[in-house]
């Protein structure tokens, strides 16, 4: 099981690599070697509210095509 900070960094890096595209928590969890979806949702919720460049909103997931809540990164990552 991944530690919360490790998962957060993985999600940040993964979304940075796909800058401008949006993904649902299910697809992020699957892409990150089946990280627990609940943990992914906790991280993306915090990123979408607290971190510059990240946003969480209702949209269409780039990977699965479902209309749901998605997370995207469009800013400068440090």
C-alpha positions in Angstrom: 0.0 0.0 0.0 1.3 3.4 -0.9 1.8 6.1 1.7 -0.5 9.2 1.2 2.4 11.5 0.2 3.8 8.9 -2.2 0.4 8.5 -3.9 0.0 12.3 -4.0 3.4 12.7 -5.8 2.5 9.9 -8.2 -0.8 11.6 -9.1 0.8 15.0 -9.5 3.5 13.6 -11.8 1.0 11.5 -13.8 -1.3 14.4 -14.3 1.6 16.7 -15.2 2.6 14.3 -17.9 -0.9 14.5 -19.3 -1.2 18.3 -18.9 -4.5 19.7 -20.1 -6.3 16.4 -20.2 -8.8 15.4 -17.6 -9.3 12.0 -15.8 -11.7 10.5 -13.4 -10.5 9.0 -10.2 -11.2 5.4 -11.4 -9.0 5.9 -14.4 -6.2 7.5 -12.4 -6.4 4.6 -9.9 -6.2 2.1 -12.7 -3.3 3.9 -14.3 -1.3 3.9 -11.0 -1.2 0.2 -10.6 -4.7 -0.1 -9.1 -4.1 2.4 -6.2 -7.2 2.3 -4.0 -9.8 4.6 -5.6 -10.8 6.0 -2.3 -7.3 7.2 -1.7 -7.0 8.6 -5.2 -10.3 10.5 -4.6 -8.9 12.0 -1.3 -5.8 13.2 -3.1 -7.5 14.6 -6.2 -10.0 16.4 -4.0 -7.2 18.2 -2.1 -5.3 18.9 -5.3 -8.4 20.4 -7.0 -9.0 22.8 -4.1 -5.6 23.6 -2.7 -2.9 23.3 -5.4 -2.3 25.9 -8.1 -2.7 24.5 -11.6 -4.9 21.5 -10.6 -8.7 21.6 -10.9 -11.5 19.2 -10.3 -14.8 19.6 -12.1 -17.6 17.8 -13.9 -16.4 16.9 -17.4 -15.7 14.0 -19.7 -12.8 11.6 -18.7 -10.2 11.5 -21.4 -9.5 7.8 -20.8 -13.0 6.2 -20.4 -15.2 8.8 -21.9 -17.6 8.9 -18.9 -19.2 12.2 -17.9 -18.2 12.5 -14.3 -16.0 14.5 -11.9 -12.5 14.7 -13.4 -9.2 16.2 -12.4 -6.8 18.0 -14.7 -3.5 19.8 -14.4 -2.9 22.8 -16.6 -0.4 24.9 -14.8 3.3 25.0 -14.1 4.4 22.1 -11.9 7.3 22.6 -9.5 
